[in-house]
Each structure stands twice: as structure tokens, then as C-alpha cells.
Amino acid sequence: MLYSDCSIEQVISKASSLAQAVLSPTCIFLWGDLGAGKTTFAKSFIRSYYDDQSVVVPSPTFTIIQTYSARTPASQQNITKKRVSSLPKKNYELSGQTNTYDPSVSDPQSLDTPVYDIWHVDLYRVKDIEDVFELGLDEAIFQNICLIEWPDCIRHINVANKIEVFFEITTEERRSLKICE
């Protein structure tokens, strides 16, 4: 879906609408130049997902990854375990080899990567796909909602639920958005 000539408020509104519709696990690739609105979109998405405008959403530019927990009581954590362990096996290609991630092999609570609802990732400074996997993103993309800015180094990873959002600066205060599922 193409949205031309959007104000920043309209970009925020599109992010909020998407947050209400998306289910986990989903990867949302955010494409665009510096200052195009990727982080603004991600911040709005996260606040809307939690229905809480007071959620602090720092840019992951320097930390690379910011995670946001499920905020569920301990009595409901079994739901998260069940959700992750019922996920289908996923194939992905790494360094020319096809690998399989099988979430049912281990208890999600024992994975190296903690289970969170949302991972907000900025891969601008990450150039090697091997570095991405050291961060735990290879597990996270099959378990969580991942908002990924600058996804160039992982663009070929095959994930079942992927949404791509393309940002184009039209003027200082206006953007064009293209949302592809």
C-alpha cells in the first residue's frame, strides 16, 4: 500500500494502525535514508502496541538492540512458552548454507535469547550477517515482533511474516510510505 505526501502525524498514525494489526512473530523491515522517519515510526509502533504513550523508546542507534518485554504476570508466562514452542521450523540461509531453526527443540525459557514481545534493532553499523546472529537476532526473528532499521545485511533471510516499510523524504515535513506485506 502506497501513502504519498504524508505528514509526520500521518506516519505516526500508520505505525499505530500497524501495531494494532500485527501478530507475533513478524519482522518489519524499515527502509529509508537518514532522517526519513524509521525511528519515529518504530517509536509510535511500540507505544501503540503497548497502548501506552509514556513508554520510553530510545533509538537503538548506539545500543543496536532495544527490547520491550511482554509485561505479563508470571502466571501467564506459560502462554509465551506455548506460543514459541508451537512455531514451525524455519529455514534461513547463512554464508551460502541453509540452516534450520526449530523452536520446539528447546524450552523457550532456556534459549540464549530472552523472549520479548518487541525487538527494535538498528543495523546501520552492522555489516556482517555473522554479527547479527551473535546478537541473538537469528532466534528473535522467529519468536517476536522485530522492527529492523537498515536491514540490508539480513534482507535475504526467509521469514514467514515479513512486512517492509519504505520511507521517502518528499519535503522536510512530508514523507511517502510504501507498506508491503
N, C-alpha and C positions, 0 to 999 in steps of 0.2 A: 504494500500500500504506500503510495507516494503522498506526502503532505508538503506542499510548496508554500514558501513565504510564511513560515510560522514565526510568531513572536516567541520570546523566551518562555513566557507564561504558557503558550500553547505546547511547547516542547515538554515542559513540566507536566502539563495535563496528559499528554500522550504517554509519558512514563508512568504516571499514576494509573491510567487505564490499563496499561500492560501489566502492571504489578497486581492488579486485581484479577487478571485473567490467567496468568501463567501458573503452571504447576511444576513441582519439583520432581525429577531433575530436569533442568533446562539450562542450556548455555545461551547467553545473549552476547553476541559479538558486537562491540561498538566501534565503528569505523569513522574516521574523520581527522581533519587536520587539528593541530594545536588550537585550542580555544573554540572549537566547533560546537561544544556542548555535551561531550560524552560524560564528563564527571557530573555536570548539572543533571543530566538525565538519570544517571545512576543514583545520585543522592535522592532525587524525587521518587524513583522507583523503590528504594529501600524504605524511605519514610512512609510511603503509601502501602507497601507490603505489610508493614507492622501497624499501619493506621495510627502513627504517632509522629507528628511533625517535630517533636523535641528530640528524636533520635539523633545523636551526634554522628555524622557521616564524614569523616576526614577523607581527603584524597589519598589514594594509595600510591601516589607518585614515588615516594621515597621508601615506603614500607613494602611495596609491591603487592601485598595482600592485606585486605581488611576483612574480617569475618564477623558475622552477625548471628548470634545464637537463636535457637528455636524458642527460647523463653517459655519452655513448657515445664510444668512441675514434674518431679521425679516419678510420680505415679503414671505419667503418660510417656515416659521415655521408651517404654516397650514398643509404642507405636512407631517411633523412629527406627528402632531395630528392625521391626517387621517390614517397614517400608523399604529400607535399604536392602535387606536380605532377600526381598522378593523381586528385586530388579533383575532384568535379563542380563545375560552375558553380553559384553560389548567388545568389539574388535577395534583396535586402533593401530595405526602404522607408526613405527618409531625407527628411525635410521634404516629404512628400507625393509624392516621385518614387521610382519603382522603379529601383534600381541593381543591377548585376550584378558580383559578384566572381568572377573567373576565375583560379584559382591556376595554371593551365597557361600563362598569358601570360608570366610571368617566372620566372626561376630563383629558387626559394625563398631561396637564399643572398643574393640581391640585393634582396629586399624591404626596405622601410623597417623593418618589424617583424621582429626576430630570431625564429628558430624555437626554441621551448622546448617541453618536454613539458606543463608546467602553468603557467597564469597564475592567480594568486589576486588578485581585484580587489574593492575596496570602493568602491562608487559613492555612498555616503551623501552626500558633499559635491558630487557632480557632478549638476547639474540639467538640462543641455542636451546633447542627443544629439550635437551637433557636437563638444563637448569630448571625448566618448567616442572619437570617430574620430581626434581629434588625438593621443590616447594610443596609437593603433595597434590598438585592440581590434577594429575592423572586420575586420582581417585575422586576428587571433589567434583569433577565434571560429570561423573556418573551417579552422583548422590545428591547434589544440591542445585540450587539456582546459582549460576555463576555469571556475573556481569563482568565482561572482559574487555578492557580498553586495550587498543593496539594488539589485536590477536594474531598478527602476521605469522609468528612462529608456530602457531597451533592451528592455522586455518584448515589444514588437511585432516585433522582428527575427525573421525566419523562419530558423531554423537546423535542419538535418536531424536532428541528435541533441541533444535538449534534455531535461534532467531537472530537475524542480522539487522542491525540498525545503522544506516549510512547517514552521516551528517554532512551538510554542505553549508558553508557560510555564504549567505547571499548579500547581507549587509551587516553592519556592526551589531544590529539588534534583531536580525531576522535569520532564520535557518530553513533549509529544506531538509526533510527527513524522508527516508525510504525504509520501511519496515518490511522485511522479507522473512517468511516462515519456511 
